C-alpha cells in the first residue's frame, strides 16, 4: 500500500512525498475528501484516502524534532 504526504499544491497538482522519501506529482482530484498540504493519505485503487492517524503521527514527530532542534540551540 502506498502512503503519501502532500508537501504543497501547485495549481491542481499535489507535490507529494512517498513513505520511502520519493517525490510524486498527483492531480488533486484523486484525493478524498480533499487535497490538503501537510496531510497524509493511503492509496486505494486510483484514489488517495485521508489518513487521520498517520497525519497526527507525522505532525507529532515533526513537532518533537523541531523542539529537539530548538533546545540544542539554547
MARVOLO-78661 format. One record per atom (N, C-alpha, C, O): atom name; z, x, y. Coordinates in pm, whole numbers, padded with zeros to 5 digits. Each point is the difference from the previous one (the first is absolute). Layout:
% MARVOLO-78661
+------+--------+--------+--------+
| atom |      Z |      X |      Y |
+------+--------+--------+--------+
|   CA |      Z |      X |      Y |
...
+------+--------+--------+--------+
This chain:
% MARVOLO-78661
+------+--------+--------+--------+
| atom |      Z |      X |      Y |
+------+--------+--------+--------+
|    N |  00000 |  00084 | -00118 |
|   CA |  00000 | -00084 |  00118 |
|    C |  00000 |  00089 |  00124 |
|    O |  00076 |  00096 |  00009 |
|    N | -00161 | -00129 |  00086 |
|   CA | -00009 |  00077 |  00123 |
|    C |  00096 | -00057 |  00105 |
|    O |  00010 | -00121 |  00018 |
|    N |  00060 |  00211 |  00049 |
|   CA |  00090 | -00036 |  00109 |
|    C | -00050 |  00071 |  00125 |
|    O | -00028 |  00120 | -00005 |
|    N |  00017 | -00193 |  00117 |
|   CA | -00045 |  00060 |  00125 |
|    C |  00090 | -00044 |  00115 |
|    O |  00055 | -00110 |  00000 |
|    N | -00041 |  00199 |  00097 |
|   CA |  00070 | -00031 |  00123 |
|    C | -00098 |  00011 |  00115 |
|    O | -00081 |  00093 |  00004 |
|    N |  00087 | -00186 |  00089 |
|   CA | -00092 |  00004 |  00114 |
|    C |  00056 |  00090 |  00108 |
|    O |  00106 | -00027 |  00057 |
|    N | -00177 |  00135 | -00029 |
|   CA |  00037 |  00092 |  00106 |
|    C | -00034 | -00060 |  00135 |
|    O |  00085 | -00009 |  00089 |
|    N | -00210 | -00032 | -00074 |
|   CA | -00044 | -00067 |  00123 |
|    C | -00126 | -00080 | -00027 |
|    O | -00064 |  00013 | -00105 |
|    N |  00029 | -00097 |  00203 |
|   CA | -00117 | -00086 | -00013 |
|    C | -00096 |  00034 |  00113 |
|    O |  00038 |  00001 |  00117 |
|    N | -00163 |  00026 | -00154 |
|   CA | -00107 |  00030 |  00096 |
|    C | -00104 | -00109 | -00013 |
|    O | -00067 | -00013 | -00103 |
|    N |  00053 | -00066 |  00209 |
|   CA | -00089 | -00115 | -00002 |
|    C |  00042 | -00090 | -00115 |
|    O |  00111 | -00053 |  00004 |
|    N | -00192 |  00033 | -00106 |
|   CA |  00039 | -00086 | -00112 |
|    C |  00015 |  00079 | -00129 |
|    O | -00018 | -00054 | -00110 |
|    N |  00052 |  00182 |  00124 |
|   CA |  00019 |  00088 | -00114 |
|    C |  00143 |  00053 |  00000 |
|    O |  00047 |  00055 |  00100 |
|    N |  00022 | -00071 | -00214 |
|   CA |  00134 |  00055 | -00016 |
|    C | -00013 |  00141 | -00057 |
|    O | -00060 |  00020 | -00105 |
|    N |  00117 |  00076 |  00176 |
|   CA |  00003 |  00138 | -00048 |
|    C |  00132 |  00015 | -00076 |
|    O |  00108 | -00006 |  00058 |
|    N | -00120 |  00025 | -00189 |
|   CA |  00115 | -00004 | -00089 |
|    C |  00030 |  00135 | -00063 |
|    O | -00086 |  00088 | -00008 |
|    N |  00211 | -00075 | -00036 |
|   CA |  00042 |  00113 | -00082 |
|    C |  00029 | -00056 | -00138 |
|    O |  00072 | -00099 | -00013 |
|    N | -00127 |  00161 | -00090 |
|   CA |  00027 | -00045 | -00136 |
|    C |  00134 |  00057 | -00045 |
|    O |  00056 |  00088 |  00065 |
|    N | -00007 | -00137 | -00176 |
|   CA |  00126 |  00048 | -00055 |
|    C |  00000 |  00148 | -00031 |
|    O |  00106 |  00062 | -00001 |
|    N | -00224 | -00004 | -00023 |
|   CA | -00009 |  00143 | -00028 |
|    C | -00042 |  00082 |  00122 |
|    O | -00039 |  00116 | -00013 |
|    N |  00046 | -00177 |  00132 |
|   CA | -00023 |  00073 |  00124 |
|    C | -00143 |  00010 |  00048 |
|    O | -00027 |  00069 |  00099 |
|    N | -00066 | -00135 | -00165 |
|   CA | -00140 |  00004 |  00043 |
|    C | -00025 | -00105 |  00107 |
|    O |  00078 | -00094 |  00016 |
|    N | -00188 |  00109 |  00058 |
|   CA | -00037 | -00094 |  00104 |
|    C | -00105 | -00097 | -00053 |
|    O | -00086 |  00038 | -00079 |
|    N |  00095 | -00163 |  00124 |
|   CA | -00090 | -00105 | -00046 |
|    C | -00027 | -00094 |  00117 |
|    O |  00092 | -00035 |  00074 |
|    N | -00218 | -00006 | -00056 |
|   CA | -00038 | -00094 |  00106 |
|    C | -00037 | -00133 | -00066 |
|    O | -00087 | -00005 | -00087 |
|    N |  00155 | -00103 |  00130 |
|   CA | -00015 | -00131 | -00064 |
|    C | -00015 | -00107 |  00107 |
|    O |  00068 |  00005 |  00103 |
|    N | -00154 | -00102 | -00125 |
|   CA | -00014 | -00113 |  00092 |
|    C |  00132 | -00077 |  00008 |
|    O |  00064 | -00025 | -00102 |
|    N | -00023 | -00011 |  00224 |
|   CA |  00125 | -00074 |  00016 |
|    C | -00006 | -00137 | -00068 |
|    O |  00105 | -00059 | -00028 |
|    N | -00222 |  00009 |  00001 |
|   CA | -00014 | -00132 | -00063 |
|    C |  00049 |  00000 | -00145 |
|    O |  00020 | -00106 | -00058 |
|    N |  00001 |  00224 | -00001 |
|   CA |  00045 |  00008 | -00138 |
|    C |  00152 |  00001 | -00015 |
|    O |  00052 |  00007 | -00111 |
|    N |  00021 | -00014 |  00223 |
|   CA |  00146 |  00005 | -00003 |
|    C |  00058 | -00141 |  00014 |
|    O | -00046 | -00079 |  00082 |
|    N |  00149 |  00049 | -00167 |
|   CA |  00065 | -00130 |  00004 |
|    C |  00149 |  00020 |  00019 |
|    O |  00057 |  00085 | -00069 |
|    N |  00009 | -00158 |  00157 |
|   CA | -00054 | -00107 |  00082 |
|    C | -00078 |  00052 |  00121 |
|    O | -00085 | -00072 |  00053 |
|    N |  00112 |  00195 | -00009 |
|   CA | -00077 |  00062 |  00108 |
|    C |  00023 |  00150 | -00004 |
|    O |  00098 |  00047 | -00059 |
|    N | -00187 |  00027 |  00120 |
|   CA |  00014 |  00146 |  00008 |
|    C |  00093 |  00034 |  00116 |
|    O | -00022 | -00044 |  00113 |
|    N |  00126 |  00124 | -00141 |
|   CA |  00095 |  00040 |  00103 |
|    C |  00025 |  00149 | -00011 |
|    O |  00025 |  00052 | -00108 |
|    N | -00031 |  00017 |  00221 |
|   CA |  00028 |  00143 |  00002 |
|    C |  00143 |  00024 | -00048 |
|    O |  00093 | -00071 |  00039 |
|    N | -00077 |  00174 | -00124 |
|   CA |  00132 |  00035 | -00052 |
|    C |  00041 | -00077 | -00125 |
|    O |  00103 |  00032 | -00060 |
|    N | -00181 | -00131 |  00019 |
|   CA |  00033 | -00079 | -00118 |
|    C | -00067 |  00060 | -00125 |
|    O | -00101 |  00070 |  00009 |
|    N |  00161 | -00099 | -00124 |
|   CA | -00051 |  00049 | -00128 |
|    C | -00045 | -00118 | -00086 |
|    O |  00059 | -00108 |  00004 |
|    N | -00164 |  00132 | -00083 |
|   CA | -00065 | -00105 | -00078 |
|    C | -00033 |  00051 | -00140 |
|    O | -00023 |  00119 | -00021 |
|    N |  00021 | -00213 | -00075 |
|   CA | -00046 |  00029 | -00135 |
|    C | -00137 | -00064 | -00018 |
|    O | -00023 | -00113 |  00042 |
|    N | -00067 |  00187 | -00105 |
|   CA | -00135 | -00053 | -00023 |
|    C |  00000 | -00085 | -00126 |
|    O |  00042 |  00043 | -00107 |
|    N | -00091 | -00166 |  00123 |
|   CA | -00017 | -00094 | -00111 |
|    C | -00144 | -00047 |  00004 |
|    O | -00037 | -00078 |  00087 |
|    N | -00044 |  00126 | -00180 |
|   CA | -00143 | -00031 |  00003 |
|    C | -00061 |  00065 |  00123 |
|    O |  00011 |  00121 |  00019 |
|    N | -00075 | -00201 |  00064 |
|   CA | -00062 |  00052 |  00123 |
|    C |  00092 | -00016 |  00121 |
|    O | -00034 |  00047 |  00109 |
|    N |  00150 | -00113 | -00127 |
|   CA |  00087 | -00030 |  00113 |
|    C |  00125 |  00087 | -00001 |
|    O |  00045 |  00045 | -00105 |
|    N |  00009 | -00021 |  00224 |
|   CA |  00123 |  00076 |  00016 |
|    C |  00111 | -00096 |  00043 |
|    O | -00011 | -00066 |  00103 |
|    N |  00117 |  00057 | -00183 |
|   CA |  00108 | -00095 |  00022 |
|    C |  00121 |  00075 |  00056 |
|    O |  00040 |  00104 | -00052 |
|    N |  00017 | -00158 |  00161 |
|   CA |  00115 |  00061 |  00067 |
|    C |  00115 |  00021 | -00097 |
|    O |  00034 | -00089 | -00078 |
|    N |  00026 |  00209 |  00081 |
|   CA |  00113 |  00034 | -00086 |
|    C |  00122 |  00024 |  00091 |
|    O |  00018 |  00109 |  00055 |
|    N |  00063 | -00211 | -00042 |
|   CA |  00116 |  00005 |  00090 |
|    C |  00100 |  00108 | -00042 |
|    O |  00053 |  00072 |  00085 |
|    N | -00028 | -00060 | -00215 |
|   CA |  00096 |  00098 | -00049 |
|    C | -00047 |  00143 |  00026 |
|    O |  00077 |  00083 |  00047 |
|    N | -00202 | -00054 | -00077 |
|   CA | -00055 |  00134 |  00024 |
|    C |  00002 |  00033 |  00149 |
|    O |  00033 |  00113 |  00038 |
|    N | -00068 | -00210 |  00046 |
|   CA |  00000 |  00022 |  00145 |
|    C |  00141 |  00036 |  00046 |
|    O |  00017 |  00093 |  00079 |
|    N |  00084 | -00165 | -00127 |
|   CA |  00140 |  00028 |  00037 |
|    C |  00042 |  00138 | -00048 |
|    O |  00068 |  00073 |  00073 |
|    N | -00107 | -00036 | -00195 |
|   CA |  00036 |  00132 | -00054 |
|    C | -00062 |  00112 |  00084 |
|    O |  00067 |  00097 |  00033 |
|    N | -00195 | -00112 |  00001 |
|   CA | -00069 |  00103 |  00078 |
|    C |  00061 |  00012 |  00140 |
|    O |  00018 |  00111 |  00050 |
|    N |  00013 | -00224 |  00013 |
|   CA |  00061 |  00004 |  00133 |
|    C |  00136 |  00066 | -00004 |
|    O |  00035 |  00077 |  00089 |
|    N |  00043 | -00107 | -00192 |
|   CA |  00132 |  00061 | -00016 |
|    C | -00011 |  00150 | -00021 |
|    O |  00075 |  00078 |  00060 |
|    N | -00169 | -00036 | -00144 |
|   CA | -00021 |  00143 | -00025 |
|    C | -00044 |  00071 |  00127 |
|    O |  00045 |  00111 |  00028 |
|    N | -00133 | -00173 |  00050 |
|   CA | -00046 |  00060 |  00125 |
|    C |  00114 |  00011 |  00100 |
|    O |  00011 |  00101 |  00070 |
|    N |  00074 | -00203 | -00061 |
|   CA |  00113 |  00003 |  00091 |
|    C |  00099 |  00110 | -00039 |
|    O |  00053 |  00069 |  00086 |
|    N | -00030 | -00053 | -00217 |
|   CA |  00090 |  00106 | -00048 |
|    C | -00057 |  00137 |  00031 |
|    O |  00074 |  00091 |  00038 |
|    N | -00205 | -00073 | -00055 |
|   CA | -00063 |  00127 |  00031 |
|    C |  00010 |  00032 |  00148 |
|    O |  00031 |  00113 |  00038 |
|    N | -00056 | -00212 |  00046 |
|   CA |  00012 |  00020 |  00144 |
|    C |  00142 |  00038 |  00039 |
|    O |  00021 |  00091 |  00081 |
|    N |  00076 | -00161 | -00138 |
|   CA |  00141 |  00030 |  00030 |
|    C |  00035 |  00142 | -00043 |
|    O |  00072 |  00071 |  00070 |
|    N | -00123 | -00031 | -00186 |
|   CA |  00024 |  00136 | -00050 |
|    C | -00059 |  00104 |  00094 |
|    O |  00064 |  00101 |  00031 |
|    N | -00186 | -00125 |  00015 |
|   CA | -00064 |  00094 |  00091 |
|    C |  00073 |  00007 |  00134 |
|    O |  00016 |  00109 |  00056 |
|    N |  00027 | -00222 | -00005 |
|   CA |  00071 | -00003 |  00127 |
|    C |  00136 |  00068 | -00009 |
|    O |  00042 |  00067 |  00095 |
|    N |  00027 | -00083 | -00208 |
|   CA |  00132 |  00062 | -00015 |
|    C | -00010 |  00152 | -00014 |
|    O |  00095 |  00071 |  00034 |
|    N | -00208 | -00021 | -00083 |
|   CA | -00019 |  00145 | -00011 |
|    C | -00022 |  00064 |  00135 |
|    O |  00025 |  00119 |  00017 |
|    N | -00072 | -00197 |  00080 |
|   CA | -00028 |  00053 |  00135 |
|    C |  00128 |  00018 |  00080 |
|    O |  00002 |  00077 |  00096 |
|    N |  00104 | -00147 | -00134 |
|   CA |  00124 |  00004 |  00078 |
|    C |  00086 |  00118 | -00034 |
|    O |  00107 |  00017 |  00057 |
+------+--------+--------+--------+
